[in-house]
Amino acid sequence: MCLSRLLTQDRHTQRRCDATSTYSNRVQPRQRSFRFSRLFHRDVFHVPKRPLKLLSITKRHGSTWTIAYPCYQLSVHRWISVTSLECNRSGRGSLRSDRSFEDDLSVCTSFDDAEDDAEDPGDYRQSRRPHWANKVQFVLACIGYSVGLGNVWRFPYLCYKSGGGVFLIPYFLILIVCGVPLLYMELSIGQFTRRGPIGALGQICPLFKGAGLSSVVISFLMSTYHNVIIAYAIYYFFAAFRAKQPWSECGNSWNTLACWLPSYSAIDNRTRPNASRTPAEEFFDNKVLQISNGIEDSGALRWELVACLITAWIMVYFSVWKSIKSSAQVRYLTATLPLLLIVVFLMRSLTLEGADKGLQFFFHPRWELLGDAKVWIYATAQIFNSVGIAFGSMICFASYNKFHNTILVDSVAVSLINAFSSLLVGIFSFATIGNIALEQNMSVEAVLTDGPGLVFVLYPQALAKMPASQVWAVLFFFMLVCLSLNSQFAIVEVVVTSIQDGFPKWVKRHLLCHEMLVLLVCVISFLFGLPNISQGGIYFFQLIDHYAASVSIMFLAFFEVIAISWCYGVRRLCNNVKEMTGRAPSSYFWFCWLIAAPLLIMAVWVFSVIDYEPPTYHNGEYKYPWWAEAIGWGIASLSLICIPAFAIYEFIRANGNTCAEKLRNSIKPHFEACKICGQEYCNESLHNFEDNMIKEQQDASSPIQLSITTPLSKSQT
């Protein structure tokens, strides 16, 4: 049976295509390219009874054919822009005329006709992408990333360094001015372009494509050390099953003479001796880490932690190996259960003795600190880290949305849930810290510590004296594993999606499938993360966390906002949002995108450079040598250098004879706007009716001849 005869078959004739057919939503209106390959003798396509007039048939790469034709719908008496394919999980489907093609193919996996040109930065066509099965999966993915370990670890410590409750004022102000608007902006860009951060920013402003690459580099760096926290949590999770928790007493082999067991009664008011250490501190430093004297003494690998790290990466791999189809199912547990456990621990912590002491510190504002630039720097950093702005994760999540998904509701919901959960964690944390301060007869400020010690020292110490402490400890560390996994899923998906979008031919040729790409990313990240679990690994962990996730992110966020708001244009962005949702953003978002957010980010970045403080460990007790700081700045430069390097590259290769022409062409988006309505995604096929008639006449004047006796044999496939 020849290919041209296949398209004119009766509807009862059935053929099978194992790759289904694919679709591109950025090709010319009313001309859609369908790819048929490996035709067998049974099943799937119910071809319309009326013959279809072909525009062009092109043979590409052996057994692959590209067929483009217009479809005419008699009931409407007009040319329509799509011909869709209904699919279900068994692969069966039927061709029909409709505008809901994107919804129908949400369960299909294939490559579109742009895959051969996907490495061309001028190609604005988007590869076939799976969709979230429902809106809940997308919201849970965003919430799971936002309500991550940073809310349990960073937020209480930043509150302490900012003077307690006064931190909440800049936190919520920056959430309103930067958090919600920039999250709305990133979700809009990701949903419209349907690409990861590199592809999305490369389409809307090629000059700042390096900002997208910077976010991917930061995500990769974070993936190397973020899983170390999961390894710690897994270690503590299994240790919590012991009848006597190892961090609750001083009689163990790893304890020293400095070990001091605090009183668990408010009646016995003993002050903690100087230079003493609690059992929880010695368990973390001497047993779990076997910590060395500094970063200059790396020591040997901690093989127990290596096993836990391998376990963590296995969990991550089998959760994201099928992209969003597998990770979305896992998030039903990992994104919802921690929220419930946070409420449970909050209620339990409020019943502890001394909880009021910690809450008084948390909610009592020190107004004089509002004029301190560091408070605003900490608040901005926490908003960006928790919401995920400029990390690429939200752009990646939104790229799997359906085109007409309502973004504003999602942005507000995710931001509010993140802020509310941070507030609950803050109450739970300071209530627990107040209890510890009471039993040690110390101030709240003297109890708090930086780094992972807040999670793995103070919390276990408080849990050890609760009734049924084993149950509480198991639940707490299981919550930590879930919170960390949610963030790690997003981090790995950013890297994988960006590689898949940027190098589809290389992935198909060398790795064969998506699962092998995920495996490669996980293995490389695991190997780069091994230095973090040596005896001196905690120092390197603190160093890379400071420079990779804090120093670079403000610089990156500023150029991302400039690329989208000023180069691409707020007016064009609002038109894109209106195309997708039917409603343009309000003037409030215009103001935040154009003026408020760029100025605030620039001010915070400048003050952070002026007030730069080198990283330390254990509340300043250990200071890094100069060469370690140089390594830290080298790590930060890996992401920072991407922005100017790609800007210079795009400027040089841009068309134009003068610098002004090159600059104008280098910031020009890679979208082809409709000549009538000006929209980059035009559903009105009649707007381009004349152009398509000319195209049809050109195709008719030089048709590609297909012999009716030339079948597609199995040997061709």
ZAPA-63577 format. One record per residue (C-alpha): x, y, z negated. Coordinates in steps of 0.05 Angstrom, whole numbers, padded with zeros to 5 digits, always signed. Example, Ala and Ser with C-alpha at 12.3 -4.5 7.8 and 13.67 -1.06 7.14 Angstrom:
2
+00246-00090-00156
+00273-00021-00143
END
This chain:
717
+00000+00000+00000
+00032+00066+00020
+00033+00126-00026
-00011+00170+00017
-00065+00116+00020
-00061+00108-00056
-00086+00180-00065
-00148+00167-00022
-00169+00102-00054
-00238+00088-00078
-00248+00099-00153
-00254+00023-00164
-00183+00012-00138
-00134+00008-00195
-00059+00019-00198
-00010+00021-00255
+00045+00072-00270
+00086+00056-00331
+00112+00127-00336
+00041+00154-00328
+00039+00221-00293
+00068+00285-00320
+00050+00357-00320
+00084+00425-00324
+00046+00484-00351
+00093+00535-00322
+00092+00517-00248
+00052+00558-00197
-00023+00561-00210
-00065+00508-00175
-00003+00469-00155
+00013+00414-00204
+00067+00363-00195
+00052+00290-00212
+00105+00237-00213
+00090+00164-00197
+00141+00110-00205
+00143+00034-00212
+00075+00018-00184
+00049-00051-00201
-00012-00090-00180
-00058-00078-00240
-00090-00026-00285
-00093+00045-00297
-00108+00099-00246
-00180+00111-00226
-00168+00157-00167
-00226+00204-00147
-00272+00179-00093
-00263+00242-00051
-00197+00244-00013
-00147+00296-00038
-00113+00342+00011
-00038+00339+00000
+00005+00401-00001
+00072+00366-00004
+00104+00299-00017
+00177+00296-00036
+00218+00234-00050
+00267+00245-00107
+00318+00197-00138
+00300+00133-00104
+00233+00107-00129
+00208+00173-00156
+00159+00214-00115
+00132+00284-00130
+00063+00297-00102
+00033+00367-00104
-00039+00380-00083
-00096+00427-00098
-00159+00400-00129
-00227+00429-00112
-00284+00424-00161
-00350+00425-00124
-00394+00443-00183
-00357+00508-00196
-00340+00524-00123
-00271+00550-00139
-00199+00527-00142
-00180+00503-00211
-00111+00502-00241
-00103+00433-00270
-00118+00361-00256
-00111+00322-00320
-00099+00251-00341
-00136+00221-00399
-00092+00173-00438
-00098+00130-00499
-00046+00090-00536
-00054+00030-00491
-00033+00071-00430
-00100+00070-00394
-00126+00133-00364
-00164+00166-00308
-00153+00227-00265
-00203+00282-00274
-00211+00357-00265
-00209+00396-00329
-00170+00448-00369
-00156+00404-00429
-00096+00368-00402
-00050+00386-00460
-00099+00357-00510
-00108+00293-00470
-00033+00278-00465
-00019+00287-00539
-00005+00213-00547
+00035+00204-00483
+00111+00208-00480
+00143+00225-00413
+00187+00274-00377
+00162+00327-00330
+00187+00350-00263
+00231+00402-00296
+00277+00351-00329
+00327+00353-00273
+00335+00428-00280
+00327+00433-00355
+00400+00452-00364
+00390+00512-00319
+00377+00571-00366
+00334+00603-00313
+00285+00546-00314
+00224+00568-00353
+00185+00503-00344
+00176+00462-00407
+00186+00388-00414
+00129+00343-00434
+00124+00344-00510
+00082+00304-00557
+00033+00341-00601
+00016+00336-00674
-00042+00288-00681
-00080+00341-00721
-00070+00408-00753
-00059+00378-00821
+00006+00345-00798
+00034+00411-00775
+00015+00448-00839
+00043+00392-00882
+00109+00395-00843
+00115+00470-00856
+00094+00463-00929
+00141+00405-00939
+00200+00446-00914
+00180+00509-00953
+00164+00475-01019
+00231+00441-01020
+00288+00432-01069
+00304+00507-01065
+00241+00522-01104
+00262+00476-01161
+00336+00493-01160
+00349+00563-01131
+00286+00601-01152
+00295+00593-01229
+00369+00609-01225
+00358+00671-01183
+00305+00694-01232
+00355+00686-01288
+00409+00725-01250
+00359+00780-01233
+00335+00792-01303
+00273+00748-01306
+00205+00773-01286
+00229+00835-01249
+00252+00787-01194
+00179+00772-01177
+00167+00844-01155
+00217+00846-01097
+00202+00773-01083
+00129+00785-01067
+00142+00852-01032
+00192+00820-00985
+00145+00762-00975
+00092+00811-00949
+00139+00853-00907
+00186+00799-00880
+00162+00730-00900
+00093+00727-00869
+00107+00770-00807
+00171+00735-00788
+00141+00666-00799
+00083+00688-00755
+00133+00711-00702
+00173+00646-00703
+00111+00602-00699
+00086+00644-00640
+00151+00638-00602
+00157+00563-00615
+00085+00549-00595
+00087+00591-00533
+00154+00567-00505
+00145+00496-00531
+00220+00491-00542
+00269+00488-00599
+00306+00550-00623
+00359+00550-00568
+00310+00541-00511
+00259+00589-00541
+00307+00647-00552
+00342+00631-00486
+00276+00640-00449
+00252+00704-00482
+00321+00739-00485
+00380+00703-00452
+00429+00754-00481
+00414+00729-00552
+00410+00655-00536
+00469+00647-00583
+00423+00664-00642
+00385+00600-00627
+00450+00561-00625
+00471+00593-00691
+00409+00567-00725
+00424+00497-00699
+00496+00501-00724
+00471+00523-00793
+00421+00466-00793
+00475+00416-00776
+00520+00443-00832
+00463+00438-00881
+00448+00367-00859
+00518+00346-00879
+00512+00367-00952
+00437+00371-00965
+00431+00295-00965
+00481+00294-01022
+00426+00321-01067
+00383+00263-01046
+00440+00215-01063
+00445+00246-01133
+00370+00240-01142
+00370+00167-01120
+00427+00152-01169
+00387+00184-01226
+00323+00150-01203
+00352+00081-01213
+00388+00100-01277
+00321+00124-01306
+00295+00052-01307
+00343+00033-01364
+00312+00021-01432
+00358+00075-01462
+00371+00132-01414
+00446+00142-01406
+00442+00218-01411
+00408+00217-01479
+00464+00195-01526
+00539+00202-01538
+00561+00130-01549
+00578+00113-01477
+00645+00099-01446
+00645+00164-01406
+00631+00208-01467
+00687+00248-01500
+00699+00274-01570
+00668+00340-01548
+00600+00306-01538
+00547+00339-01582
+00477+00311-01591
+00428+00368-01601
+00372+00365-01652
+00304+00347-01625
+00269+00383-01682
+00257+00456-01694
+00267+00445-01769
+00340+00424-01762
+00365+00489-01734
+00436+00473-01714
+00475+00520-01669
+00514+00487-01613
+00589+00487-01629
+00637+00522-01582
+00670+00479-01528
+00619+00424-01540
+00582+00387-01485
+00514+00353-01485
+00505+00280-01465
+00470+00303-01401
+00529+00347-01381
+00580+00292-01393
+00538+00240-01356
+00534+00285-01294
+00607+00307-01295
+00643+00245-01322
+00599+00188-01298
+00563+00211-01235
+00614+00259-01205
+00677+00237-01243
+00695+00309-01229
+00766+00331-01215
+00800+00395-01238
+00786+00434-01175
+00777+00434-01099
+00852+00426-01091
+00846+00357-01123
+00796+00320-01078
+00806+00253-01111
+00775+00188-01086
+00706+00174-01059
+00652+00156-01109
+00629+00090-01079
+00565+00088-01119
+00547+00155-01089
+00568+00131-01020
+00517+00075-01026
+00464+00124-01048
+00482+00170-00990
+00476+00113-00940
+00407+00097-00970
+00386+00169-00962
+00407+00171-00889
+00371+00106-00875
+00308+00136-00904
+00317+00199-00861
+00331+00159-00798
+00270+00114-00801
+00227+00175-00818
+00247+00217-00757
+00269+00164-00706
+00202+00169-00670
+00203+00245-00674
+00140+00275-00703
+00100+00211-00696
+00139+00177-00751
+00157+00237-00795
+00085+00262-00796
+00062+00197-00827
+00115+00200-00881
+00098+00272-00898
+00028+00252-00920
+00064+00224-00982
+00126+00267-00989
+00091+00334-00979
+00030+00323-01022
+00054+00281-01081
+00107+00332-01104
+00054+00387-01108
+00013+00343-01154
+00074+00325-01196
+00094+00398-01203
+00026+00412-01234
+00034+00352-01281
+00103+00374-01304
+00078+00445-01313
+00023+00423-01360
+00071+00378-01398
+00124+00432-01405
+00075+00482-01435
+00066+00435-01494
+00140+00435-01513
+00166+00472-01573
+00200+00536-01553
+00164+00541-01486
+00140+00610-01505
+00212+00633-01513
+00228+00616-01441
+00163+00644-01414
+00176+00710-01450
+00242+00716-01414
+00210+00697-01347
+00152+00746-01349
+00185+00804-01387
+00209+00852-01333
+00272+00893-01341
+00252+00953-01299
+00321+00983-01295
+00344+00924-01252
+00297+00944-01195
+00350+00993-01173
+00403+00939-01170
+00416+00918-01097
+00433+00847-01119
+00361+00835-01141
+00335+00852-01072
+00390+00811-01039
+00372+00750-01081
+00297+00759-01067
+00309+00765-00992
+00355+00705-00991
+00304+00663-01029
+00247+00683-00982
+00288+00666-00921
+00313+00600-00950
+00246+00576-00976
+00201+00598-00918
+00253+00575-00868
+00262+00640-00829
+00320+00640-00779
+00336+00567-00793
+00300+00543-00730
+00255+00493-00766
+00191+00532-00758
+00204+00545-00684
+00216+00470-00676
+00152+00451-00713
+00110+00501-00673
+00137+00474-00607
+00096+00411-00619
+00031+00450-00629
-00025+00451-00578
-00023+00515-00538
-00087+00545-00567
-00072+00531-00641
-00088+00587-00689
-00021+00611-00716
-00040+00667-00764
-00079+00623-00811
-00021+00573-00814
+00030+00629-00828
-00010+00658-00886
-00027+00590-00915
+00045+00565-00914
+00072+00630-00944
+00020+00633-01000
+00029+00559-01018
+00104+00568-01020
+00099+00630-01065
+00048+00597-01110
+00090+00534-01118
+00152+00576-01133
+00114+00612-01188
+00091+00545-01218
+00162+00517-01215
+00187+00580-01248
+00138+00572-01306
+00155+00498-01313
+00230+00512-01311
+00232+00569-01361
+00185+00532-01409
+00234+00474-01407
+00294+00519-01415
+00261+00554-01474
+00254+00487-01508
+00328+00471-01498
+00348+00540-01522
+00307+00529-01585
+00338+00462-01602
+00409+00488-01590
+00395+00554-01626
+00419+00594-01565
+00391+00647-01519
+00358+00629-01453
+00414+00663-01414
+00467+00619-01448
+00430+00555-01430
+00422+00565-01355
+00474+00541-01306
+00486+00548-01232
+00490+00496-01177
+00458+00427-01182
+00469+00428-01257
+00401+00459-01269
+00367+00399-01237
+00413+00343-01261
+00432+00369-01330
+00378+00412-01361
+00316+00376-01336
+00341+00305-01355
+00360+00333-01424
+00289+00358-01434
+00257+00294-01407
+00299+00250-01453
+00262+00271-01516
+00191+00264-01488
+00148+00204-01506
+00153+00151-01451
+00215+00187-01426
+00230+00132-01374
+00164+00145-01340
+00174+00220-01338
+00245+00213-01313
+00225+00164-01257
+00169+00211-01235
+00214+00272-01237
+00270+00243-01195
+00221+00212-01147
+00193+00282-01138
+00263+00308-01124
+00274+00254-01072
+00209+00273-01037
+00223+00348-01039
+00293+00337-01011
+00270+00290-00957
+00219+00341-00931
+00274+00392-00921
+00322+00341-00891
+00270+00318-00841
+00263+00389-00815
+00338+00401-00813
+00352+00338-00772
+00293+00350-00725
+00321+00419-00708
+00387+00389-00686
+00355+00330-00649
+00303+00373-00613
+00355+00424-00591
+00399+00370-00561
+00339+00337-00528
+00317+00403-00498
+00385+00426-00476
+00415+00362-00448
+00358+00315-00427
+00398+00283-00370
+00457+00269-00415
+00413+00238-00468
+00377+00193-00418
+00442+00173-00384
+00486+00159-00444
+00438+00147-00503
+00380+00118-00464
+00327+00135-00515
+00307+00184-00569
+00321+00134-00625
+00395+00130-00605
+00401+00206-00606
+00373+00208-00677
+00420+00153-00698
+00480+00190-00670
+00461+00255-00706
+00451+00217-00772
+00517+00180-00767
+00557+00243-00751
+00524+00282-00808
+00538+00224-00856
+00612+00224-00838
+00618+00299-00846
+00582+00294-00913
+00631+00244-00944
+00678+00298-00972
+00619+00322-01015
+00617+00257-01055
+00690+00252-01072
+00714+00269-01142
+00725+00340-01120
+00665+00341-01075
+00621+00384-01120
+00669+00443-01108
+00665+00434-01033
+00589+00427-01039
+00583+00494-01075
+00630+00526-01024
+00594+00504-00961
+00526+00519-00992
+00547+00590-01007
+00577+00606-00938
+00533+00564-00892
+00464+00579-00921
+00472+00648-00953
+00526+00690-00919
+00506+00674-00847
+00431+00675-00850
+00420+00750-00856
+00466+00764-00797
+00429+00712-00756
+00359+00736-00777
+00374+00808-00756
+00393+00789-00685
+00335+00742-00679
+00286+00798-00697
+00321+00846-00649
+00319+00795-00593
+00244+00782-00601
+00218+00850-00624
+00261+00898-00585
+00290+00861-00525
+00231+00815-00509
+00182+00867-00535
+00127+00868-00587
+00075+00884-00534
+00093+00823-00493
+00095+00780-00556
+00025+00805-00575
+00000+00788-00505
+00028+00718-00513
-00007+00709-00580
-00072+00734-00549
-00065+00684-00492
-00057+00627-00543
-00107+00648-00596
-00153+00697-00562
-00136+00751-00613
-00077+00799-00613
-00037+00813-00677
-00057+00874-00717
-00017+00939-00721
+00010+00915-00788
+00051+00862-00753
+00073+00912-00700
+00102+00956-00756
+00136+00898-00792
+00166+00869-00729
+00191+00934-00700
+00212+00975-00760
+00204+00945-00830
+00235+00876-00821
+00297+00899-00781
+00312+00956-00828
+00303+00913-00891
+00346+00857-00864
+00400+00905-00842
+00400+00940-00910
+00404+00874-00948
+00460+00849-00903
+00501+00913-00911
+00493+00913-00986
+00511+00839-00990
+00576+00854-00953
+00591+00914-00998
+00576+00876-01062
+00608+00812-01038
+00627+00764-01094
+00669+00702-01081
+00635+00636-01100
+00648+00605-01168
+00628+00541-01202
+00597+00530-01271
+00579+00602-01286
+00646+00629-01265
+00689+00580-01305
+00723+00557-01241
+00745+00606-01187
+00763+00582-01118
+00834+00593-01090
+00844+00641-01032
+00852+00585-00981
+00784+00555-01002
+00751+00622-00989
+00785+00624-00921
+00755+00555-00906
+00688+00582-00927
+00692+00641-00880
+00714+00594-00825
+00651+00552-00838
+00608+00615-00835
+00642+00638-00771
+00622+00573-00736
+00551+00599-00733
+00565+00674-00730
+00611+00670-00670
+00557+00638-00628
+00518+00703-00621
+00573+00748-00591
+00604+00692-00551
+00539+00674-00515
+00521+00748-00507
+00587+00760-00470
+00576+00697-00428
+00505+00715-00408
+00526+00787-00393
+00583+00764-00347
+00540+00715-00308
+00480+00761-00301
+00463+00789-00233
+00479+00862-00219
+00534+00907-00194
+00537+00955-00253
+00539+00944-00328
+00469+00973-00335
+00441+00924-00283
+00476+00865-00316
+00450+00885-00384
+00379+00894-00357
+00380+00825-00324
+00412+00791-00384
+00355+00812-00430
+00301+00797-00379
+00258+00738-00401
+00255+00675-00359
+00181+00678-00349
+00144+00693-00284
+00087+00739-00300
+00022+00739-00261
+00020+00796-00212
-00052+00815-00231
-00060+00806-00306
+00014+00807-00326
+00009+00745-00369
+00065+00694-00369
+00014+00638-00378
-00042+00654-00329
-00102+00607-00327
-00138+00646-00273
-00121+00610-00209
-00157+00661-00166
-00105+00713-00187
-00055+00678-00142
-00103+00652-00090
-00071+00690-00033
+00000+00668-00051
-00022+00595-00055
-00058+00600+00012
+00007+00624+00043
+00044+00567+00010
-00007+00517+00036
+00001+00544+00107
+00076+00538+00102
+00070+00466+00079
+00021+00450+00135
+00068+00480+00187
+00126+00434+00167
+00095+00373+00133
+00136+00316+00107
+00117+00254+00147
+00100+00190+00112
+00091+00127+00151
+00027+00091+00133
+00065+00026+00141
+00119+00046+00090
+00099+00014+00024
+00128+00026-00044
+00158-00042-00056
+00181-00068-00123
+00252-00065-00098
+00247+00011-00092
+00226+00016-00165
END
